[in-house]
């Protein structure tokens, strides 16, 4: 069975990145994949140190990525790029984890600009021999269209994207990663 893991590079409790990844991951599950979520806000991962082999949860997290056929990588946009939380995790992983792995990219922006973030992600994933899929998702003004789930005054329940076009594009991202991961497994 095809395994897809989502990696959320947000540390926010009510993360629009994690919620949007959940929408994509659910679509991957509906497409027949086994799914897993790595929530970087909930792991023990100290700053990467190249002279130390295993740090915190790094070995287990790397194993989960290495065993995945596809990855959904999501990050909030900070200063025109990806989050330091995502960068730190990304430093732990290399071509051993990502070679022949389909990777779908997702960025959530508080404002309207996410292009640079997606470009940075594409470049760094290609550097570790991942296969970035051509379909990617950028969500501007994410807090206006992504409901994080849980119980708040505005909404309750599962994460969802209220903009129909963005929801369809995000669900498609999950399905496209499964399709490409299946092809790479052949």
C-alpha positions in Angstrom: 0.0 0.0 0.0 1.2 3.5 -0.8 2.2 5.5 2.3 1.9 9.2 2.4 3.2 11.4 5.2 2.3 15.0 5.7 4.8 17.3 7.5 3.4 20.4 9.1 6.1 23.1 9.7 3.8 25.3 11.9 4.1 25.6 15.6 0.7 27.3 16.1 -2.0 25.5 18.1 -4.7 26.6 15.6 -2.5 26.1 12.5 -4.0 26.7 9.1 -1.0 24.9 7.6 -1.8 21.7 9.6 -5.5 22.0 8.8 -4.9 22.4 5.1 -2.5 19.5 5.1 -5.2 17.4 6.8 -7.6 18.2 3.9 -4.9 17.0 1.4 -4.0 14.0 3.6 -7.7 13.0 3.8 -7.9 13.1 0.0 -4.8 10.9 -0.2 -6.5 8.4 2.2 -9.6 8.5 0.0 -7.4 7.6 -2.9 -6.3 4.5 -1.1 -3.1 5.5 0.6 -2.1 4.8 4.2 -1.6 8.2 5.8 0.5 9.7 8.6 0.9 13.3 9.9 4.2 14.6 11.4 3.2 17.7 13.4 6.5 19.5 14.1 4.9 21.4 16.9 4.5 18.2 18.9 7.9 16.6 18.6 11.2 16.8 20.4 13.6 18.1 17.7 16.4 20.3 18.9 18.3 22.5 16.5 20.1 20.5 13.9 23.8 19.9 14.8 25.9 18.2 12.0 28.3 16.7 14.5 25.6 14.8 16.4 24.0 11.7 15.0 20.6 11.3 16.8 18.9 14.2 18.5 15.6 14.1 20.1 13.0 12.4 17.9 15.1 12.8 14.8 15.7 9.1 14.1 12.0 8.1 14.3 10.9 11.1 12.2 13.5 10.4 9.5 12.4 6.8 9.5 8.8 7.8 8.9 9.8 10.0 6.0 12.1 7.3 4.6 9.4 4.7 4.7 6.9 7.0 2.9 6.3 6.8 -0.8 5.0 10.3 -0.9 5.2 13.5 1.3 2.9 16.4 1.6 5.1 19.3 2.9 3.4 22.3 4.4 4.7 25.5 5.9 3.4 28.9 6.9 5.1 31.8 5.0 7.5 33.6 7.2 9.5 36.5 5.8 8.9 35.3 2.2 10.2 31.8 2.9 9.4 28.7 4.9 9.3 28.5 8.7 12.4 27.9 10.8 10.6 24.9 12.3 10.3 23.3 8.8 13.9 24.3 7.9 15.2 22.6 11.1 13.4 19.4 10.3 14.5 19.6 6.7 18.1 19.8 7.8 17.8 16.4 9.4 16.6 14.7 6.2 18.6 14.1 3.1 18.5 12.0 0.0 18.3 8.8 2.0 14.9 10.0 3.2 13.6 11.6 0.0 15.2 9.7 -3.0 12.4 8.5 -5.3 9.7 10.1 -3.1 6.9 12.2 -4.6 6.6 15.5 -2.7 3.6 17.9 -2.9 4.1 21.4 -1.6 1.7 23.6 0.3 2.2 27.1 1.8 -0.2 29.1 3.9 0.3 32.9 4.0 -1.2 35.4 6.4 -1.1 37.9 3.5 -1.1 37.4 -0.2 2.4 36.2 -1.1 3.5 32.6 -1.1 5.4 32.2 -4.4 8.9 32.6 -2.9 8.1 30.0 -0.2 7.0 27.4 -2.8 10.1 28.2 -4.9 12.4 27.7 -1.9 10.7 24.4 -1.0 11.0 23.2 -4.6 14.7 24.0 -4.7 15.5 22.3 -1.4 13.5 19.2 -2.1 15.1 18.7 -5.5 18.5 19.1 -3.8 17.8 15.9 -1.8 16.5 14.0 -4.9 12.8 14.2 -4.2 10.4 14.3 -7.1 8.3 17.5 -6.5 4.9 17.1 -8.2 3.9 19.9 -10.6 0.7 20.6 -8.7 1.2 22.7 -5.6 -1.0 24.8 -3.4 -0.5 28.3 -2.0 -3.2 29.8 0.2 -3.2 33.5 0.7 -5.0 35.1 3.7 -5.3 31.5 5.1 -7.0 32.5 8.3 -10.0 33.7 6.2 -10.5 30.4 4.3 -9.0 27.6 6.4 -10.9 26.5 9.5 -8.6 24.6 11.8 -11.3 22.4 13.5 -11.9 22.0 17.1 -14.3 24.1 19.0 -14.1 27.9 18.7 -16.7 30.6 18.4 -16.4 30.6 14.6 -16.5 26.9 13.8 -16.3 23.4 15.2 -15.4 20.0 13.9 -12.8 18.8 11.4 -10.4 21.1 9.5 -11.9 22.4 6.3 -11.3 24.9 3.6 -14.3 27.2 3.0 -13.3 28.4 -0.5 -14.4 25.6 -2.9 -11.7 26.2 -5.5 -8.9 26.1 -2.9 -10.5 23.0 -1.2 -10.6 21.2 -4.6 -7.0 22.2 -5.4 -5.8 21.0 -1.9 -7.7 17.7 -2.2 -6.1 17.3 -5.7 -2.7 17.8 -4.2 -3.2 14.8 -2.0 -4.4 12.7 -4.9 -1.6 13.8 -7.2 1.0 12.9 -4.6 -0.6 9.4 -4.4 -0.6 9.0 -8.2 3.1 10.0 -8.5 4.1 7.9 -5.5 2.4 4.9 -7.2 4.4 5.6 -10.4 7.7 5.9 -8.6 7.0 2.5 -6.8 6.7 0.7 -10.1 
